[in-house]
Amino acid sequence: MGKLIDIYFEDLKEKRSYAIGTDLQTILADHKPQYNGEVLGAMVNNKLKELTYEIYKPKKVLFVDGTHPDGRRMYVRSLCFLLYKAVHDLYPKASFRVEHSISNGLYCRVTDKNILLTPEDVENIKKRMQAIVEEDLPFIREEIETEKAIELFEANGLKEKTSLFKTRGNLFTSVYHLGDSVDYFYGFLVPSTGKLKVFDLLPFAQGMLLMAPGRRDTSVTEPFIPQEKMLKIFSEYKRWGNVLNISNVGDLNGYVENNNISELIKISEALHEKKISQIADKIRKKKKHTKLILISGPSSSGKTTFGKRLAIQLKVAGLHPVNLSLDNYFVNRDKTPRDENGEYDFEALESLDIRLFNENLVDLLNGNEVELPKFSFETGTRYYDGEKLKINGKQVLVVEGIHALNPKLTPLIADDSKFRIYISALTSISIDGHNRIPSTDNRLIRRIVRDHKYRNYSALDTISRWPSVRRGEEKNIFPYQEEADVMFNSALQYELGVLKRYAEPILKEIQPNQAEYSEANRLLKFFSYFVPISDAEIPPTSLMREFLGGSTFEY
């Protein structure tokens, strides 16, 4: 028997010995872990690996299924390749794009102007996908010289990938093969198409909606949720990107290399200012009815700076905004609800005194003077210090918070008196046509940079808290986003190139023996696609200054 190495299984908390060079698939057959769904890959020393990975040194191993964030990413990437191959098989000369996440799925299009997909066409593509799943074809990855990869992509009409790799500067590139189809993906895939039995494909807008398994129950797909307003804002920014000829990272890098980034920054900031001005004008035109402006959005969407810039535009429009803080309406600590772990749930709607908040709103909107409550986070109790508020006819109340769009927050206020705004960083560029950039990643990167600068948090601190933040958003924010009268996209087309310079050194502080290393490693690879961009020309009123510093607004 050859030399053996020890493998430590994190879930079993035990060591077992295997021959040098044993692959994860063989180890998995011996280990037989109990998971909700099929095992798709493994964390090896806190780095994601495919099941074909061979082990030559002692390692720590944790197998992952579709309920694990990295396992889910593997599944969704593989589904995208499966869909691409099915489209390529049926429409060999057509181009295909994965656009963005919406309605609990991924919006995808065939971008040939001569092909308008009917529901029957989408059903045929779905059947072709199912047939490929039944064939159980392997996803084969090979490392080849980048120059050869570029030639291969160009030969297959994948020009966005060629522009990306020409600016990336790597000597070698990982290429995936699925039958006679070739592609590149930002991250690993599952072993074979037979792992992809759970999915759906629906006709949607001008294309298709690819539905992946549920995040908790991988035996069924996520439910379809109509999001017409979200689709509209995504489509608007995609059209704007087409006007500027920037839809992917390769295009952005081209702006830098051609010394045109200064113009892109100016145009992006001007678009933000124009959109905020238009929102203020809508509020002014509705002024006879609007008395309460409600602003909501997920973490690191830029709500604070947006609110300050909106206040300026409202004043230009002849209105006078008055902020009313929800933080002062928390119930006393002994009445604060607790979550499933027994911890105080400050993000629950019930953590706010809804009755008092609505009584104060009604009094203020009727022209009465109100003594405003205050809340001490140190003692967990409400108190009053004599501050009073009374608003006149030109003033409008502004309330910002995660529950702002939840109808249960303001049940005593008539709908025609409210103007509801939803804000998020809806990333409008992609890595390439088949690799989108999740808005969640955009916001996480912003938060890592901001937390490090203003709160002295490490990247490890922010990443470890992120799952809890996301659960709160999914429960308290996302279900109500379609309630908005307008949506504002706070993403700036140049921002990820700027954030790269700030985020990379922070992420590199996370060590391989820390669980958060996997996420840090993923984000560092993500930044490897970007040419860095200086923040010198970003104006002091930019929304980006909320995260980078250098703002002229007080926070």
Secondary structure, DSSP 8 states (H G I E B T S, - for coil): ---EEEEEETTTTEEEEEETTEEHHHHHHHH----SS---EEEETTEEE-TT-EE-S-EEEEEE-TTSHHHHHHHHHHHHHHHHHHHHHHSTT--EEEEEEETTEEEEEE--TT----HHHHHHHHHHHHHHHHHT-B-EEEEEEHHHHHHHHHHTT-HHHHHHHHHH--SEEEEEEETTEEE--SS---SBGGG----EEEEETTEEEEE-B-SS-TTSB------HHHHHHHHHHHHHHHHHT--BHHHHHHHHHTT-HHHHHHHHHHHHHHHHHHHHHHHHHTTTT--EEEEE--TTS-HHHHHHHHHHHHHHTT-EEEE--GGGGB--GGG--B-TTSSB-TTSGGGB-HHHHHHHHHHHHTT--EE--EEETTTTEEE--S-EE---TTEEEEEESTTTT-GGGSTTS-GGGEEEEEEE-----BSBTTB---HHHHHHHHHHHHHHHHS---HHHHHHHHHHHHHHHHHHTGGGGGG-SEEEE---TTHHHHHHHHHHHHHTTS-TTSTTHHHHHHHHHHHTTS-----TTS-TTSTTHHHHS--SS--
